């Protein structure tokens, strides 16, 4: 560190040990675990408990502020608070993208562009102030603040990019795992060849978000699905969250005991890496460009292939006809009661003229219904399909998941009454 940089460090705040773990294989394993559990746990809180997307975002934003404050007060890297912060920030960043998509109806390609520009701005400000983007020098409060802001934006960007990719291709959850996994493998090979390590790290870091989310979706998605729809392992969001939380805890305990990912410990037990080769860096940079072109080409090709997309608006009615109450006979009473409660709230708000309240309750109803699919559909696929069609009619009247504007309250009330009759 030069004299100038030392003066900058002392002006910026207290000097600490590096606050970020060494980038070993454990770093990537636990990062993917955190990403997966962040996706699954957010879905469980939002949908299963029926608190709604915006409320869930507020809850996790508050939790993020608390855990980040604890993390920032530490003077060295400690595994448990660091990885807890990663889990919470993964949930928070994902929720911000979901709000743009589901609540504000912002197209995913716009979210991807916006978060890409925002990430570039954050990196630019970080570089202008600190003259480094390396995670091996996160040893002052300003640098750590830039680091966590960057992590938050990368999760939001990874969510938007991953969801946009699935929207373009129509790939199943299992197949969708292969793209980010292949890209991370290619980036690793380019890094081994001599690519800039900082650029390689942040590219791979962004890609772990769609990789972890796709793994979570694959594990949680139901085995039984409508014809042409993707299937998964039907573990559900709660079970998936528990399993991955257990794996995270076991890994964190191991790292706490061994301290194998502490930078100072790692440096003492490993020989320094080779110096960079500018010629190899330029060749690897060209390799990143070719990789980006190949990825775009693959997505364009996949988008042009026949694949399952959203059902047309006119196909939202069910060809199955069941008597009132027949569709829910095989479903757990508690789950049906929770769905009925949200539908009833939406109906009452619509009747009283509270349009925003009716819309919010309908949104929560949609979220809870989607979350329960893995549990309900295997119990009675016919009943689930019947209710799903009527649920879609309700959502259409509110303009939720449909391009049409909200319909008159009378139409909303009529569809809600039909749904409540079907679930009685």
N, C-alpha and C positions, 0 to 999 in steps of 0.2 A: 504493500500500500504506500502510495507516495505521500509526501508531506501535505500536498494540497488535499488529497482525499482524506487524510487524517484530520485536518482542520475541518473539513466538511462534516466528517463523522461526529466530531465533538460539538459542532454547532447544531447538528440535527437532533441530538438527544443522546441518551445513555448508550454506551457500547455494550453489546450483549454477545453471548455465544450464538452461533448460527441457530435460528429458530425453526429451520426446516430440516426434515430428516434427509439423510444421504439417499441418493436415488439408487437403490438396490432392487433386486427382484421383489423383495418384500414391499417396497414402496408401491410398485405397480399392482401387486396382488391385492393389497389392502385398499388401494385407490379404487379399483374396480368393484371390490366388495362394498365399499362405502357408497359408490354411485348406484349400485343395484338396490341396496337397502334404502337409499334415499328415495328412489323412484317408487319402490313398493310401499314403503311406510307412508309416504305422502298420499298415495292413492288410498291406502287403508284409512287414514285419518280423514281425508276429504270425503270419500264415498261411503265407507262402511259406517262411520260415526255420523255422517250426514251433516257435517258442520259447514259444508260449502267451500268452494274454491277460494274466494276472497278472504273469508274468515280464516281458513287454513293458512293462507299466505301471511296474514297479520300475525297469527300465532307464531309461525316459524320465523318471521322477521324479528319478533321480540326475543325469541329464544336465541336467534343468531346474534343479536346485539349483546346478550348476556354472556354467551360462551366465548364470543370474540373478545369481550372486555377481559375475561379471565385469561384467555390466551395471550393477549397483548401485555398483560402485567407480568408475565413470566420472563425470566432473564435467560432462559435456555430452552431447548427443545425437550418437551415432556410428551411421550407418546399419547397418553389418554386424552388430555385436553386438546392436543393438536388434531387427532383423528376424530374426536367428537365434533370439533369445529368443521372439519371437512364434511362429515355426515350432514350436519345442519345446513351448511352452505349449499350442499348438493340439492337438498330438498327446497331450499329457498330460491335458488336460481331456476330450478325446474318450474316452480310455481309461478314465477314472474312470467316465464314464457307461456305457460298454460293460460294465464289470465289474458295475455295479449291475444291468444288464439281462440279460446273458448268464450271469454267474456266480451272482448272488444272486437272479435271477428277480424283480427289483423291476419292477412295471409302469411303463411310460414316463410315464404321467400322474402317478404319484407322484414319479418323478424330476424331472419338470418343476416340480411344486409345490415340492418340497424345494429345488431349486436357485434357484427364484424367490424363496423366502423368504430363503435364504442370501445372494442378491445384494442384497436389500433391507436385510439386516442389515449387510452390508459397506458399502453406500452410506450407511446411517445412521451407522455409526461414523466413516466418512471425513468426513461433513458435520459431525458433532458436534465432531470434533477440529480440522478445518481450515477449516470454514465455506465450502468450495467443493468442487465435483466437476469443475471445469474441468481439461482436460488441458493448458491453456496456462499452468498454474501448478505443474506438476510439477517443482519446483526444490529440494525437500528430500528427505532419505531417507525420512521417514514418508510423505510424499505419494506418492513413487514406490513404496513398499511397498504402500500401498493400491491404487495403480493396477494393479500386476501381480497382486495378489490378485483384483481386480475382473475383469481380463482372463481369468484362469484360470476363474473362476466363469461368466463369460459364454460361454466355449467349452463348458463342461459343460452349461449351460442350453441353448445353441443346438443341441447334439447331441441332447439329450433332446427338445426341442420339435420339431426337424426330423424325428427318427425317429418320434415320436408322430403327427405330421401324415401321414407316409407310411403308417403303420399304419392310421390312420383312413380315408384316402382310397383307398389302393391305386394311387396314381398311378405312372406310369412315371418313371424317372430324368429323362428329358427334360422331361416335363410338370411335374415337381416343382420344376424350376428357376424356373418362372414366378411362383410365389407369393412367395417371398422377394424376387425381383427386383422384382415389382410393388409390394410393401410398401416396399422401399427407395426406389423412385421416388416413391411417395406421400409418404413422410417427407421426401424432398428438396424436394418442392413445398411442403409445409407449412413447412419451414424457410425456404425462399425467401420465403414469405408473411410470416413473422415469428414462427414457433414458437421456443420456448426452445432455444438452440443446444446446451446441454449435454444436455437430454433427447433432442433429435433425434439427437445424436451417438451416445449409448449405445444407443438403440433400433436405429439402423442398424448399429451395431457387433455387436450380438447377432445380427441377421438375416444378417450376412455369413457366419456359421458354417454354417447350413443351406444357404445359396446355394452356398458353395464346396464343401461336401460333396456336394451334388446334382450339381454340375458334374463332380466327380471320379467319382462313381458312373456318370454318363452316359457319360463317356469310357472308363471301365474295364470296364463291363458288356459281356457277350458279345452279338454280333449274333444268334447262333443261340440260341434259348431254347425251352423247352417251350411248348406252346400256351397262350396267355393270359398269359404272363409278360412283363415288360418287357424291352426290348432296349436296347443302347447302341452304342458305336462299337468295342468289343472291343479297346481299346488296352492293357488290362491295368494293374494297379496300378504295376508297375515302370516301364513306359514313361511312364505319366502322371506319375509322380513325377519322372522324369528331365527331361521337358519343362518341367514347372512349376518345378523347381529351377533349370533354365537360365534361364527367364524371370525368376525372382526375382533370380538373380545378376546378370543384365544390368541389371535395374532398380536394384538396390543400387549397382552400379558407377556408373550414371548419376547417382544421387542423391549419391553420395560426391564425384563430380567437380564437379557443378553446385551442390551445397548448396542446392538450390531448396526443400527441405522443412525447412531449419533455421529455427526460429522467428525468430531475430534477423535472418537474411538476408531472410526473407519480409517481415518488418515494415519493413525498410529499402527494399524495392522495391514495396510495395503501400500504397495509401491505407487508413487505418483504416476499419473497417466502420461502418455506421450504428448509432446507439443503439437499444436495444430499445424497442418500443412495447407497453406493458402490455395495451392493448385487443386488439391483434393476437395477442399471446401467449395471451390467454384464448380467442379465437376458434380459434386453431390447436390449443389444448388440447382444445377440443370436437371439432375435426377428428380428433385422435388417437383420441378416444373412439368416434366414428362409424366410423373405420377398424377399430378393434378389434371392434366389433359386426359390421361387414360381413365381417371375416375369420372370426369364429366362425360366422356364418350360412353362409358358403361351405363351411366344413369340415363343418358339420352336413349340408348338402345333399349334398356329395360322399360323406360316409359313408353316406348313405341310398341312394345310387345303386348299381346292381349293379357290383361290381368284383371282381377276383381277390384272394382272401384265402388264408390258409394251407390246405393240403389237409387234409381230414378225416383223423383217425387211421386209419380203416379203409382209406384210399386209399394207404397207405404201401407197399403191395406192388406190384411191377412186373408188367405184363402181358407183358413181354418175357422170354424164357427163352434164356439163352446157356450154352454149355458152359463148364466151369471154365477160366479163363485167356483166353477168347474176348473178354471185355469190354475187356481192357487191351492187346490186340495192337497197336493203333494209337497207344497212348500212349507217351511217352518213358519209357525204362526208369528213369531217375533219379527221375522224379516218382512212378512206381509203387513204387519201392524205399522212398522216403521215407514214403509212405502205409502200406506194409506194416510198416515199422519201428515206427510209432506204434501200429498195430493189434496188433502182436506184443507191444509193451510193455504195452498195456492188458490183453491176454489173460494175460500172465505175472503181472501185479499182481493180477488177479482170481483167478487160480488160487492165489496165495500168501496171499490174504486181505487184501491191501492195497487196500481199497475206494477210499480217497482218491486213491491213485496211479493206479488203473485209470480212475477218473472223469476225472482231469486229463489222462491220455493220450488218452482218448476225446474230450475237449474240444479238445485240440490237433489230433487227427485231423479233427474237424469243421472247425476253422479252416483247416487246410491244404487240405482238400477244397474248401471254398468259394473259397479263393484261387486254386486251380487250375482252377476252372470255366471262366474265360475262355480258358484254353489248351486244355483237354482236350475240352470239349464240341464245338467246331467240328471237331475231328479225327474224332470218332465219336460222334454224338449218341445213337445206339442204345446203345452201350456205356456212355456216361456215364449215361444214364437208368437203365439196369439197375443199375449200381453205386450210383447215388444212392438208389435205392429200398432197397437192402440197407444202405447207410450209415445211412439213416433208421431202419431196424429196430434197428441197433446203438445209435444215439443214444436211441431210445425206451426201451431196457432200462436206460439210465443216467439217464433223466429229463431229458435234455438237449434243449432246444427242444420239450419235450412237457410237458403239465400233470401227467402221472402220476408217482408216486414211483418211485425206482429199483427194478428188479426183482431177484430173487435172483441171486447170482453165477452159478449154473448156466445161467440163461437168457442172461446177458451173455456167458459163455464160448461158448455155442452160436452166437450171432449173430456173434461175432467170428471164430470158426472158419469159418463160412460165408463171411464177407467175405474172409478170407485165402485161402480156396479159390478164390473168384471172381477174386482178383487175382494168382494164382500164375503 
